[in-house]
Amino acid sequence: MKRAEVGNIIEFREGLQGIVEKVNENSVIVDLSYMDNYRDLELEQRTVVNHKNYKVIKEASL
């Protein structure tokens, strides 16, 4: 499994997507406001996702 890097877009838990803001040893901090329907879902803006629980769907462009 490929670990995410800052700026990558990841998908996790039933289709939620976000931009990785910080990479920790066991998890990443993700900004969920990337999603178009973010406000409709009434979620917090940021969340923590374990490395085992996501997949990278788009890598950050340099």
C-alpha positions in Angstrom: 0.0 0.0 0.0 1.3 3.4 -0.9 1.4 6.0 1.9 -0.1 9.4 1.1 2.0 12.6 1.0 1.0 16.2 1.7 -1.2 17.4 -1.1 -2.4 14.0 -2.2 -6.1 13.4 -2.5 -7.3 10.3 -0.7 -10.5 8.3 -0.5 -11.7 6.6 2.7 -14.7 5.4 4.6 -17.5 4.9 2.1 -16.3 7.4 -0.5 -15.3 10.4 1.5 -12.4 12.3 -0.1 -10.0 14.9 1.1 -6.6 16.5 0.7 -3.8 15.4 3.0 -2.5 18.3 5.1 -0.1 16.4 7.4 1.5 13.0 7.5 2.0 11.4 10.9 3.7 8.1 11.8 0.4 6.1 11.8 -2.1 8.4 10.2 -2.8 11.5 8.1 -4.7 14.7 8.8 -7.2 15.3 5.9 -9.1 18.5 4.9 -12.6 17.4 3.8 -13.6 20.7 2.4 -12.2 19.4 -0.9 -15.5 17.6 -1.6 -18.3 19.5 -3.4 -20.9 18.3 -0.9 -18.8 18.9 2.2 -21.3 21.4 3.7 -24.3 19.1 3.0 -22.7 16.3 4.9 -22.3 18.4 8.1 -18.8 17.1 8.8 -15.9 18.7 10.6 -13.5 20.3 8.2 -10.5 18.0 9.2 -10.3 14.4 10.3 -7.6 11.9 11.1 -7.3 8.7 9.0 -5.1 5.7 9.7 -2.7 4.7 6.9 -4.5 1.3 6.7 -7.9 3.0 6.0 -7.4 5.0 2.8 -6.2 4.8 -0.8 -4.5 7.5 -2.8 -6.6 8.6 -5.7 -4.6 11.5 -7.0 -1.0 12.5 -6.2 0.0 16.0 -5.6 1.3 17.9 -8.6 4.7 19.5 -8.2 
